[in-house]
Amino acid sequence: MAKAWVLPNAVDTDVILPGRYLNITDPAELASHALEGLDPELAKKIKKGDFILAGRNFGCGSSREQAPVALKALGVQCVIAESFARIFYRNALNIGLLVLETKDNINELVSSGDEVELSGDRKELRNLTKDTKLRLTPLPEFMARIVDAGGIVPYLKKES
C-alpha cells in the first residue's frame, strides 16, 4: 500500500523544486528539496511508492526539468492531477515519471495520508481508507511504453 499526498491547485515548478537548487545535478539531492515551497519537511514524509495528488494546473510556471526529476528521485510512484501544465506533463513522461489525469474532484475522494493503490490497467486509483475510487484517464499506449521503459532515452535505446 502507498500513501496519498494531496496538494492544492496551481502547484508551480518553483514550489516543486525552488530555483535556488537548480545548480544541483544529483537527483537524490534534488529530491531532498522537493516540495519545500509547500512544506519544508514534506520530502522526508513521502516514501518510495507514494502518490501525489493535486488539483488543476500542476507543474505550471517555468519549464525546469528538475521538478519532475526531483519527484521521481523522491520515489513518487505517480502524480495524479485534475490537469497538468503541458511542459511539466511532457517533461515527466520524458524522464519516466507516471502522470495521470482525473476528471473527478480529488479533494472529495482523497485526503493526505489515505492508503491508495493504482489498478493494474491504470484506469483507477482506489482509496482503501475511504473506500472510494478516482477514475483516471489512461495514457496513450505509446506514452505508457515510454514511462514503462523509464523515460524517452531508455525507450529509444530499447527500440533501436
N, C-alpha and C positions, 0 to 999 in steps of 0.2 A: 504494500500500500504506500501511497505517497500523499503528501500534504498539498493543499491548495494555498496559495498566497494571492489574495485579491487586492488589486491596485486600482486607482481611480482612472477616469478618462484622461486623455491627452498627456500620458507619461512621455516626456520627450527624451531624446538621446542624452541630453546633459544631466538628466535625473538618473537615467540608466547607468551612465558612466560619465561622471563630471570631467569637464575639459582639462582640468589640471593633471589628469592621469594619462593623457593621450601620448605622452612620450614613453610610456611603459610598453614593452614588447612581449613580456612573459604573460601568457594567458592566465596562469594561476594568480599572478599578482593583480592583473586586471580584475579577476573575479572577486578578489578580496575587497574591492572598492565598488562593486556592483550595487546599484540602487541606493548609494549613500545619500543622494538628494532627497529620498523619501524617509529613510531610516538608516542612520549610520551603523546599526547593528544587524540589519536585515540579511546581509550576505552571510553572517555567522549562523543565522537561524535556518536558512534554506539548506536542505540536504539533497544529496545526489538523487535524482529521480523525481523531485518535487515539480509542481506545476505553478506557473504564474498565470493568473487570470486578470484581465483588465477590461476596461470599458472601451470607448471609441478612440480611434486615432493613436494607438500605442506606437511608440517609436517616432513620433513627429519630431521636427527640428532638423538638425544637421544630418548629413549623410554618413556620419562616422561609423566605420565598420567595426570599431572596437566595442560598440554597445552590444550587438548580438554575440560577439566573441566572448565578452565578459560573462554573459548569461549562460552560454554553452559551457564555458570553463567552470562555472559555478556548479554545473551538474543539472541545470534545469532540463527536465525531460521535454517540456513543451510549453510554449506560450500560447494561450488561448485568449482572444480578444474579440470584441464586437466589431472592430475594424482596426486595420494597421495602416500606418503611413507606408506608402508603396516602397520607398527606398529601404526602409528598415525591413520590410517583408522580403524583398529580394536579397538584401544582404544576409538575412537569417538563413534563407534557403541555400544561398551560395556557400555558407560555411557548415551546412548540415544541421542547423537548429530547426526543429519542427515547430511550425507556427500554423495555427488553425483558427478559423473564424467561426463565430456563432451568431445567429440572429436572436438567440434567447437573451433575456436580461440576466446577466451573470449575478448581480447583487441580490436578485430574488431567489437564486437557486444555490449559491455557494458563498461561504464565508471563509476568511482566512483561518487556517487550522483544520478545516474539514479534511477527512480522508477521502481521496478520489482515485479512480482508475480509468484509464483510457481503454475503450473497446479495441479489439484486435483490428477491426476494419477502420478505425479512427473516425467513426461517424458519431460517437457519443462519448461524453465524459460522465461517468457515474459518480455521484456524490454518495458515498457509503454512509456518511454521518447523517445526512438528512433524507436519504432515500429519494433523491431527485436525479434528473438527468439533463445534461446540456446537449442539444442536437448540434453537431458540428458539420461544417462544410468541408468535405474531404478535398485533399489536394488533387489536382490533375495527376494522372499516372506518371507522366514524365518528371514532374516536380517531386513526387513521392520517391521516385528512383534516385534522384539527386540527394535528397535527405537521407535515404537509407544507405547510400554509398558513403555518407559522411561529408558531403559537400560537392561542389561542382568540380574541383580539381580531382579528388579521388574517383568521381563518376567518370570523368573524361579519360583518366588513365585506365580504368576498368573497361571502358567501351572501345578503346583503341587497340 
